[in-house]
Amino acid sequence: MPRREHDQLGERDVPDDVRHGIHTERALENFPLLGRPVHRDLARAFGAVKLAALRTNRSLGYLPDDGATGALERACRELLDGTLAPAIVVDALQGGAGTSTNMNVNEVLANRALEILARPRGSYDAVSPADHVNLHQSTNDTFPTALRIAAIWGLRDLERAVLGLQEAFQGRERAFAHVVKIGRTECQDAVLTTVGREMGAYAEALSRDRWRLAKCEERLRVVNLGGTAIGTGIAAPREYIFRVVEELRDITGLGLARAENLVEATQNADTFVEVSGLLKALAASLIKISSDLRLLSSGPEGGFGEIRLPARQAGSSIMPGKVNPVIPEAVTQAALLAIGRDQALTMAAAMGSLELNPFLPLVAHCLLENLDLLARACGSLSHRCVAGIEADEARCRLHVENATASATALVPLIGYARASDLVKRARASGRGLKQTALADGFVTAEQFDACTSAEAVSRLGFGPAPGAGRKEPR
């Protein structure tokens, strides 16, 4: 049998087998948009926020230290540990700046506390969603605070995933340090490098992305909890405002701090734009790296074929033996989606008006989903692709010996003019560069190999001319 609940709009039935109440029921009807609930970590973070508020109110005497408050604390802990998170069912996209999410949380916590007390759900005279769970709070300070906590959790997970990918490339850097290959600029043969140096460049770019992620956590640690509706702290005791963030810091173990200007912190969402922008930078790195891996492994017979990616699945229903670079392709799509979400988040943050941004649910959805998506993309690229990359040393060496780009490596030995002449002769004869150089007497085989060795092409410039030394002071 359904239970009857009422709000300021009237009454309606609520299924008796759910923990939410009338506000959530209305939200489920009003917002059938995305078809998926708010992010699990946002729900869990709300458990921490509500627990901090409850403990602060109890310590100040605004909630009694009785069985009902104890049951409510237990419910908050269950939401924080994820047990109650599936009961937060409102759609991720919703009007009201997140009010539906806050009310869903309030109702679930109240009804879970009633269950613990062996009271019927909906007995709000004993445990009230508004008067107990939401005491001295507003959606406008709880939602953005919970979002910041959830984002910090996500950032830390993403940072670990980026580190794993960075280390995978560093492993390939060491493994392929000896493999000389043709470097390319503007998709044209340029000068010699090594496969290891290419892999090391990817690792360095990811190291920079990881550093950015670590630094931007500082922006998210400043919260507006205690500001209530518009940051003035209306309807909340002064003691509560000064203590609730300290309680939240103890619960989460995060270095949270109350914003110095709560009004400003309630109005603006630019911090989320900043964090999202750094995620977009990571997405750009992933696209570039994935594109390079696809190109370097292209062929294998008719393309570059300088590296081999792990074969993950058959590539065609009609072409026998075809294997596609599916992991870099999938990662590229994930990164493109992340960039699209960044644009949506940016617009949502820009459309805040006066004392509040009503579009924080979209900000939350885009930010938290991107954190998850990019972490999974980094993990997939690391474990399913990069860790198993092999270098085709014979193919790389063939390119080095035949490509006219190798002539640049000979310039310190034979000079620019003779190297240019060598290139012309090789192209005119149709012979490889090394074969032409040896046949026409430009260099010996030992000299060619020395100039095109991994040590030579990896050296930062070349040393002083023979006999050159430091000038003595007069």
C-alpha positions as CSV (number, residue, x, y, z in Angstrom):
1,M,0.0,0.0,0.0
2,P,1.3,3.5,-0.8
3,R,1.7,6.0,2.0
4,R,0.2,9.5,1.7
5,E,2.6,12.5,2.0
6,H,1.9,16.2,1.6
7,D,3.9,19.3,0.7
8,Q,3.1,22.9,-0.1
9,L,1.5,21.9,-3.4
10,G,-0.8,19.3,-1.9
11,E,-0.8,15.6,-1.3
12,R,0.0,12.5,-3.3
13,D,0.8,8.8,-2.8
14,V,4.4,7.6,-2.4
15,P,5.2,3.9,-3.0
16,D,5.7,2.3,0.4
17,D,8.8,0.3,-0.8
18,V,10.9,3.4,-1.4
19,R,12.9,5.5,1.0
20,H,12.3,8.8,-0.7
21,G,9.2,11.0,-0.3
22,I,6.9,13.4,-2.1
23,H,9.5,15.9,-3.2
24,T,11.5,13.2,-4.9
25,E,8.3,11.8,-6.5
26,R,7.5,15.2,-8.0
27,A,11.1,15.5,-9.3
28,L,11.0,12.1,-11.0
29,E,7.9,13.3,-12.8
30,N,9.2,16.7,-13.7
31,F,12.7,15.8,-14.9
32,P,12.6,12.7,-17.2
33,L,15.6,14.1,-19.1
34,L,18.9,12.2,-18.9
35,G,17.4,9.0,-17.7
36,R,20.1,8.4,-15.1
37,P,20.5,9.6,-11.5
38,V,23.0,12.0,-10.0
39,H,26.5,10.8,-9.8
40,R,27.1,8.2,-7.0
41,D,30.0,10.2,-5.6
42,L,27.8,13.3,-5.3
43,A,25.3,11.3,-3.3
44,R,28.1,10.0,-1.1
45,A,29.5,13.5,-0.6
46,F,26.0,14.6,0.5
47,G,26.3,12.0,3.3
48,A,29.4,13.7,4.5
49,V,27.8,17.2,4.4
50,K,24.7,16.1,6.2
51,L,26.7,14.3,8.8
52,A,28.8,17.4,9.4
53,A,25.7,19.5,9.8
54,L,24.1,17.0,12.2
55,R,27.1,16.7,14.4
56,T,27.5,20.5,14.6
57,N,23.9,21.0,15.4
58,R,24.0,18.3,18.1
59,S,27.1,19.7,19.7
60,L,25.5,23.2,19.8
61,G,22.3,21.8,21.3
62,Y,20.0,22.4,18.3
63,L,19.5,18.6,17.9
64,P,19.0,16.4,21.0
65,D,21.6,13.7,21.7
66,D,19.0,10.9,21.6
67,G,18.1,7.8,19.7
68,A,16.6,9.7,16.7
69,T,19.7,11.7,16.2
70,G,21.8,8.6,16.6
71,A,19.7,6.8,13.9
72,L,20.1,9.8,11.6
73,E,23.9,9.8,12.1
74,R,24.0,6.1,11.2
75,A,21.9,6.9,8.0
76,C,24.4,9.6,7.1
77,R,27.2,7.2,7.4
78,E,25.5,4.7,5.2
79,L,25.0,7.3,2.5
80,L,28.7,8.3,2.8
81,D,29.9,4.7,2.5
82,G,27.7,4.2,-0.5
83,T,25.1,1.9,1.0
84,L,22.3,4.3,0.6
85,A,23.6,5.9,-2.6
86,P,21.2,3.9,-4.9
87,A,18.3,5.5,-3.2
88,I,19.2,8.9,-4.6
89,V,17.2,8.5,-7.8
90,V,16.5,12.0,-9.1
91,D,17.6,12.7,-12.6
92,A,21.1,14.3,-13.0
93,L,19.5,17.1,-15.0
94,Q,17.0,19.1,-13.0
95,G,15.7,22.5,-12.4
96,G,16.0,24.2,-9.1
97,A,19.8,24.4,-8.7
98,G,19.9,21.0,-7.1
99,T,17.0,21.3,-4.7
100,S,15.6,18.0,-5.9
101,T,18.9,16.2,-5.1
102,N,19.0,17.9,-1.7
103,M,15.4,16.9,-0.9
104,N,16.0,13.4,-2.2
105,V,18.9,13.1,0.3
106,N,16.9,14.6,3.1
107,E,13.9,12.2,2.6
108,V,16.1,9.1,2.3
109,L,18.1,9.9,5.4
110,A,14.9,10.6,7.4
111,N,13.2,7.5,6.3
112,R,16.3,5.3,6.8
113,A,16.6,6.8,10.4
114,L,12.9,5.9,10.9
115,E,13.6,2.3,9.8
116,I,16.4,2.1,12.3
117,L,14.0,3.3,15.0
118,A,11.4,0.7,13.8
119,R,9.0,3.5,12.8
120,P,7.0,3.6,9.6
121,R,8.4,5.5,6.7
122,G,6.9,8.9,6.4
123,S,6.6,9.4,10.2
124,Y,8.2,12.8,9.9
125,D,7.0,14.0,13.3
126,A,9.8,11.8,14.7
127,V,12.5,12.5,12.1
128,S,11.8,15.3,9.7
129,P,13.6,15.8,6.3
130,A,13.4,19.6,6.7
131,D,13.5,20.3,10.5
132,H,16.1,17.7,11.3
133,V,18.1,16.5,8.3
134,N,18.2,19.9,6.6
135,L,18.5,22.0,9.8
136,H,20.5,25.2,9.2
137,Q,21.2,24.3,5.6
138,S,20.1,25.3,2.1
139,T,20.5,23.5,-1.2
140,N,22.6,26.5,-2.2
141,D,25.4,25.7,0.2
142,T,25.0,21.9,0.5
143,F,25.0,21.1,-3.2
144,P,28.1,23.0,-4.2
145,T,29.9,21.8,-1.1
146,A,29.1,18.1,-1.9
147,L,30.1,18.7,-5.5
148,R,33.5,20.0,-4.5
149,I,34.1,17.0,-2.3
150,A,33.0,14.5,-5.0
151,A,35.2,16.3,-7.5
152,I,38.2,16.1,-5.2
153,W,37.6,12.3,-4.9
154,G,37.4,12.1,-8.7
155,L,40.5,14.2,-9.2
156,R,42.6,11.9,-7.0
157,D,41.3,8.8,-8.8
158,L,42.1,10.5,-12.2
159,E,45.6,11.6,-11.0
160,R,46.4,8.0,-10.1
161,A,45.2,6.8,-13.6
162,V,47.3,9.5,-15.3
163,L,50.3,8.4,-13.3
164,G,49.8,4.8,-14.4
165,L,49.7,5.9,-18.0
166,Q,52.8,8.1,-17.5
167,E,54.7,5.2,-16.0
168,A,53.6,2.9,-18.8
169,F,55.1,5.3,-21.4
170,Q,58.2,5.6,-19.3
171,G,58.6,1.9,-19.4
172,R,58.4,2.0,-23.2
173,E,60.8,4.8,-23.2
174,R,63.4,2.7,-21.5
175,A,62.7,-0.4,-23.6
176,F,63.0,1.5,-26.9
177,A,65.9,3.9,-26.1
178,H,68.1,2.1,-28.6
179,V,65.7,2.0,-31.5
180,V,66.6,4.7,-34.0
181,K,63.8,5.9,-36.3
182,I,62.8,8.7,-38.6
183,G,61.3,11.7,-36.8
184,R,58.6,13.6,-38.7
185,T,57.3,17.2,-38.8
186,E,54.2,18.2,-40.7
187,C,53.8,14.5,-41.7
188,Q,57.1,14.7,-43.7
189,D,60.4,13.0,-42.9
190,A,62.5,15.3,-40.7
191,V,65.5,14.1,-38.7
192,L,66.4,11.0,-36.7
193,T,65.2,10.3,-33.2
194,T,64.5,7.1,-31.2
195,V,61.2,5.4,-30.5
196,G,62.2,5.8,-26.8
197,R,62.4,9.5,-27.1
198,E,58.9,9.6,-28.6
199,M,57.5,7.6,-25.8
200,G,59.3,9.8,-23.3
201,A,57.7,12.9,-24.8
202,Y,54.3,11.4,-24.2
203,A,55.2,10.5,-20.6
204,E,56.4,14.1,-20.0
205,A,53.1,15.6,-21.4
206,L,51.2,13.3,-19.0
207,S,53.4,14.3,-16.1
208,R,52.5,17.9,-16.8
209,D,48.8,17.0,-16.9
210,R,49.2,15.1,-13.6
211,W,50.8,18.2,-12.0
212,R,47.9,20.4,-13.1
213,L,45.4,18.0,-11.6
214,A,47.2,17.9,-8.3
215,K,47.4,21.7,-8.1
216,C,43.8,22.4,-9.0
217,E,42.5,20.4,-6.0
218,E,43.4,23.5,-3.9
219,R,40.7,25.4,-5.7
220,L,38.0,22.9,-4.8
221,R,38.9,22.8,-1.1
222,V,37.2,26.2,-0.5
223,V,33.5,25.6,0.3
224,N,30.5,27.7,1.1
225,L,28.8,25.4,3.6
226,G,27.2,27.6,6.3
227,G,26.2,30.3,3.8
228,T,22.7,28.9,3.4
229,A,20.6,30.6,0.7
230,I,22.8,33.3,-0.7
231,G,25.9,33.3,1.4
232,T,24.6,35.5,4.2
233,G,24.1,32.6,6.6
234,I,20.4,33.5,7.1
235,A,18.5,31.2,9.4
236,A,21.7,29.6,10.7
237,P,23.4,30.3,14.0
238,R,26.7,32.1,13.9
239,E,28.4,29.3,15.9
240,Y,27.2,26.7,13.4
241,I,28.6,28.7,10.5
242,F,32.0,28.8,12.0
243,R,32.1,25.2,13.1
244,V,30.4,23.1,10.4
245,V,33.3,23.2,7.9
246,E,35.7,22.1,10.6
247,E,33.4,19.1,11.3
248,L,33.2,18.4,7.6
249,R,37.0,18.5,7.3
250,D,37.3,15.9,10.1
251,I,34.8,13.6,8.5
252,T,36.3,13.7,5.0
253,G,39.9,14.0,5.8
254,L,40.2,16.7,3.2
255,G,41.8,20.1,3.7
256,L,38.6,22.0,3.4
257,A,38.2,25.6,4.3
258,R,35.2,28.0,4.6
259,A,35.2,30.6,1.9
260,E,36.1,34.1,3.2
261,N,33.3,35.6,1.1
262,L,30.4,33.2,1.3
263,V,28.2,35.4,-0.9
264,E,30.7,35.3,-3.7
265,A,31.3,31.6,-3.3
266,T,27.5,31.0,-3.6
267,Q,27.1,33.1,-6.7
268,N,30.0,31.9,-8.9
269,A,31.0,28.6,-10.5
270,D,34.2,29.7,-12.2
271,T,36.3,27.3,-10.1
272,F,34.5,24.4,-11.8
273,V,35.3,25.9,-15.2
274,E,39.0,26.1,-14.2
275,V,39.1,22.5,-13.2
276,S,37.2,21.4,-16.2
277,G,39.6,23.3,-18.4
278,L,42.5,21.3,-17.0
279,L,40.5,18.1,-17.8
280,K,40.1,19.4,-21.3
281,A,43.9,19.8,-21.5
282,L,44.3,16.2,-20.5
283,A,41.8,15.2,-23.1
284,A,43.8,17.1,-25.8
285,S,46.9,15.2,-24.7
286,L,45.1,11.9,-25.0
287,I,43.8,12.7,-28.5
288,K,47.3,13.7,-29.7
289,I,48.9,10.6,-28.2
290,S,46.3,8.3,-29.5
291,S,46.5,9.8,-32.9
292,D,50.3,9.3,-33.0
293,L,50.0,5.7,-31.9
294,R,47.5,5.0,-34.7
295,L,49.8,6.6,-37.2
296,L,53.0,5.0,-36.0
297,S,51.4,1.6,-36.1
298,S,49.7,2.1,-39.4
299,G,49.9,-0.5,-42.1
300,P,51.4,-2.7,-41.0
301,E,52.8,-3.4,-44.5
302,G,51.5,-0.3,-46.3
303,G,52.0,2.3,-43.5
304,F,54.7,3.4,-41.1
305,G,54.6,0.2,-39.1
306,E,57.3,1.3,-36.7
307,I,55.5,0.1,-33.7
308,R,53.0,-2.8,-33.1
309,L,50.0,-2.2,-30.8
310,P,48.6,-5.2,-28.9
311,A,45.9,-7.0,-31.0
312,R,42.7,-6.7,-29.1
313,Q,40.0,-7.9,-31.5
314,A,39.5,-8.8,-35.2
315,G,39.3,-5.7,-37.2
316,S,36.9,-6.6,-40.0
317,S,34.0,-8.8,-41.0
318,I,35.3,-8.9,-44.6
319,M,39.0,-8.3,-44.6
320,P,41.0,-11.3,-43.3
321,G,43.8,-10.6,-40.9
322,K,42.9,-7.0,-40.3
323,V,43.5,-5.7,-36.8
324,N,42.5,-2.1,-35.9
325,P,43.9,0.2,-33.2
326,V,40.7,0.0,-31.3
327,I,42.0,1.2,-27.9
328,P,43.4,4.5,-29.2
329,E,40.2,5.0,-31.2
330,A,38.1,4.5,-28.1
331,V,40.2,6.8,-26.0
332,T,40.0,9.5,-28.7
333,Q,36.2,9.3,-28.6
334,A,36.2,9.5,-24.8
335,A,38.4,12.6,-24.9
336,L,36.3,14.2,-27.6
337,L,33.2,13.7,-25.4
338,A,35.0,15.2,-22.4
339,I,35.8,18.3,-24.5
340,G,32.2,18.6,-25.5
341,R,31.1,18.3,-21.8
342,D,33.6,21.0,-20.9
343,Q,31.8,23.4,-23.3
344,A,28.4,22.6,-21.8
345,L,29.9,23.1,-18.3
346,T,31.4,26.4,-19.3
347,M,28.1,27.7,-20.6
348,A,26.2,26.5,-17.5
349,A,28.7,28.3,-15.3
350,A,28.5,31.5,-17.3
351,M,24.7,31.6,-17.1
352,G,24.5,32.0,-13.4
353,S,22.4,35.0,-12.4
354,L,22.8,37.4,-9.5
355,E,23.1,35.5,-6.2
356,L,22.9,31.9,-7.5
357,N,23.7,29.6,-10.4
358,P,20.6,27.5,-11.2
359,F,22.5,25.3,-13.6
360,L,24.8,23.6,-11.1
361,P,23.2,20.2,-11.8
362,L,24.6,20.3,-15.3
363,V,28.0,21.5,-14.0
364,A,28.0,18.6,-11.6
365,H,27.1,16.0,-14.2
366,C,29.7,17.2,-16.7
367,L,32.5,17.5,-14.3
368,L,32.0,14.3,-12.4
369,E,31.3,12.2,-15.5
370,N,34.5,13.6,-17.2
371,L,36.6,12.7,-14.2
372,D,35.3,9.2,-14.4
373,L,35.5,8.9,-18.2
374,L,39.1,10.3,-18.4
375,A,40.3,8.0,-15.6
376,R,38.9,5.0,-17.4
377,A,40.4,6.2,-20.7
378,C,43.8,6.5,-19.1
379,G,43.6,3.1,-17.5
380,S,42.4,1.5,-20.7
381,L,45.2,3.1,-22.8
382,S,47.8,2.1,-20.2
383,H,46.8,-1.5,-19.6
384,R,45.3,-2.5,-22.9
385,C,47.7,-0.7,-25.3
386,V,50.8,1.1,-24.1
387,A,52.1,-1.7,-21.8
388,G,52.1,-4.1,-24.7
389,I,53.6,-1.9,-27.5
390,E,56.4,-3.4,-29.4
391,A,58.9,-1.7,-31.7
392,D,59.6,-3.1,-35.2
393,E,63.3,-2.5,-35.1
394,A,64.0,-3.9,-38.5
395,R,61.4,-1.6,-40.1
396,C,62.8,1.4,-38.2
397,R,66.3,0.6,-39.4
398,L,65.1,0.2,-43.0
399,H,63.6,3.6,-42.9
400,V,66.8,5.1,-41.4
401,E,69.0,3.6,-44.1
402,N,66.7,4.5,-47.0
403,A,65.2,7.9,-46.1
404,T,66.9,11.0,-47.2
405,A,66.0,12.5,-43.8
406,S,69.1,10.7,-42.4
407,A,71.3,13.1,-44.3
408,T,70.9,15.7,-41.6
409,A,72.7,13.3,-39.2
410,L,75.7,13.4,-41.5
411,V,76.0,17.2,-41.7
412,P,78.5,17.6,-38.8
413,L,80.7,15.1,-40.6
414,I,80.5,16.0,-44.3
415,G,78.9,19.5,-44.3
416,Y,75.6,20.8,-45.5
417,A,76.5,21.2,-49.2
418,R,77.8,17.6,-49.5
419,A,74.8,16.3,-47.6
420,S,72.5,18.1,-50.0
421,D,74.4,16.6,-52.9
422,L,74.0,13.2,-51.3
423,V,70.3,13.6,-51.1
424,K,70.0,14.6,-54.7
425,R,72.1,11.6,-55.8
426,A,70.0,9.2,-53.7
427,R,66.7,10.5,-55.1
428,A,68.0,10.5,-58.7
429,S,69.4,6.9,-58.5
430,G,66.5,5.5,-56.6
431,R,68.9,3.9,-54.1
432,G,68.7,4.3,-50.4
433,L,70.6,7.0,-48.6
434,K,73.1,4.7,-46.9
435,Q,73.7,2.7,-50.1
436,T,74.4,5.9,-52.0
437,A,76.6,7.4,-49.3
438,L,78.8,4.3,-49.3
439,A,78.8,3.7,-53.0
440,D,79.7,7.3,-53.8
441,G,82.3,7.6,-51.1
442,F,80.7,10.2,-48.9
443,V,81.2,8.2,-45.7
444,T,82.2,4.7,-44.6
445,A,79.8,2.2,-43.2
446,E,81.2,2.8,-39.7
447,Q,80.8,6.5,-40.0
448,F,77.2,6.2,-41.2
449,D,76.3,3.9,-38.4
450,A,78.0,6.1,-35.8
451,C,76.2,9.2,-37.0
452,T,72.9,7.4,-37.0
453,S,73.3,5.5,-33.7
454,A,70.9,5.9,-30.8
455,E,73.6,7.7,-28.8
456,A,74.3,10.2,-31.6
457,V,70.7,11.1,-32.4
458,S,69.8,11.3,-28.7
459,R,72.6,13.6,-27.8
460,L,71.6,17.2,-27.2
461,G,73.6,18.9,-30.0
462,F,77.2,18.0,-30.6
463,G,80.4,18.8,-28.7
464,P,83.0,21.5,-29.5
465,A,85.1,21.3,-32.6
466,P,88.4,19.4,-32.2
467,G,91.0,21.6,-30.5
468,A,88.4,24.1,-29.4
469,G,88.6,25.1,-25.7
470,R,87.8,27.8,-23.3
471,K,89.6,31.1,-24.0
472,E,92.1,32.1,-21.4
473,P,91.4,35.5,-19.8
474,R,93.8,38.2,-20.6
